[in-house]
Amino acid sequence: MRSSIIFAAMLSIVSVPSAVLAQAAAANVKAGMMVTSSDGKRIGRVYDVDKAKDGTVNSVSIIRDSRLIHVSASTLSSTDKGLTTSLTRADVAKLK
């Protein structure tokens, strides 16, 4: 009985959509945080945070190569050193 309860709890955690987890991780985003790519390269620091009316983060703005790029909050996760995006550095270079 106890193992079935534990299994059900673990299954419910796994079934949570990754976008929900990403939004929860991105909820504490602040200007100045470092953003790194999925391949471990530095992207830049958060310049501005775009939030919806309910306070959820939509995207972050980063100044990169003298231009402003917008990284979706659904790609962000929180780490002990700042934020990591699921995008590679090459993918970020293509953003506008």
C-alpha positions as CSV (number, residue, x, y, z in Angstrom):
1,M,0.0,0.0,0.0
2,R,2.7,2.4,1.0
3,S,4.7,1.7,-2.2
4,S,1.7,2.4,-4.4
5,I,1.2,5.8,-2.7
6,I,4.9,6.7,-3.3
7,F,4.7,5.5,-6.9
8,A,1.5,7.6,-7.5
9,A,3.2,10.6,-6.0
10,M,6.3,10.1,-8.2
11,L,4.1,9.7,-11.3
12,S,2.3,12.9,-10.6
13,I,5.6,14.8,-10.4
14,V,6.8,13.4,-13.7
15,S,3.5,14.2,-15.4
16,V,3.8,18.0,-14.6
17,P,4.4,19.7,-18.0
18,S,7.9,21.1,-18.4
19,A,6.4,24.6,-19.2
20,V,4.9,24.7,-15.8
21,L,8.2,23.8,-14.2
22,A,10.0,26.4,-16.3
23,Q,7.5,29.1,-15.3
24,A,8.0,28.3,-11.7
25,A,11.7,28.5,-12.1
26,A,11.5,31.7,-14.0
27,A,9.2,33.3,-11.4
28,N,12.2,34.7,-9.4
29,V,13.9,36.2,-12.4
30,K,15.5,39.6,-11.8
31,A,17.5,42.1,-13.9
32,G,21.2,41.4,-13.7
33,M,21.0,37.6,-13.5
34,M,23.4,35.7,-15.8
35,V,21.9,33.5,-18.5
36,T,23.8,30.6,-19.9
37,S,22.9,28.4,-22.9
38,S,22.3,24.7,-22.8
39,D,25.8,24.1,-24.0
40,G,27.2,26.0,-21.1
41,K,28.1,29.3,-22.9
42,R,27.4,32.6,-21.3
43,I,24.6,34.5,-23.2
44,G,24.5,37.6,-21.1
45,R,22.7,39.3,-18.2
46,V,19.0,39.9,-17.9
47,Y,18.3,43.5,-18.9
48,D,14.6,43.5,-18.4
49,V,11.8,41.0,-17.4
50,D,8.5,41.0,-19.4
51,K,5.7,39.9,-17.1
52,A,2.0,39.3,-17.7
53,K,-0.7,41.0,-15.7
54,D,-0.8,38.0,-13.3
55,G,2.9,38.4,-12.6
56,T,4.1,35.4,-14.5
57,V,7.3,35.9,-16.6
58,N,6.7,35.9,-20.4
59,S,10.3,36.5,-21.5
60,V,13.5,38.1,-20.5
61,S,15.5,40.7,-22.5
62,I,19.2,40.4,-22.9
63,I,21.6,42.7,-24.6
64,R,23.8,40.6,-26.8
65,D,26.2,41.8,-29.6
66,S,24.8,45.3,-29.3
67,R,21.2,44.2,-29.8
68,L,18.2,43.4,-27.6
69,I,17.1,39.7,-27.8
70,H,14.1,38.2,-26.1
71,V,14.3,34.7,-24.5
72,S,11.0,33.0,-23.7
73,A,10.5,32.1,-20.1
74,S,9.4,28.6,-21.1
75,T,13.1,27.9,-22.0
76,L,14.5,29.1,-18.7
77,S,15.4,27.1,-15.6
78,S,17.0,28.4,-12.4
79,T,20.5,27.2,-11.3
80,D,22.7,28.2,-8.5
81,K,24.7,30.5,-10.8
82,G,21.7,32.2,-12.5
83,L,19.5,31.0,-15.3
84,T,20.0,28.4,-18.0
85,T,18.0,28.4,-21.3
86,S,17.3,25.1,-23.1
87,L,18.5,26.9,-26.3
88,T,22.0,26.5,-27.6
89,R,24.2,29.5,-28.2
90,A,23.5,29.2,-32.0
91,D,19.8,29.2,-31.3
92,V,20.1,32.3,-29.2
93,A,22.0,34.1,-32.0
94,K,19.0,33.6,-34.3
95,L,16.6,35.3,-31.8
96,K,15.2,38.8,-32.3
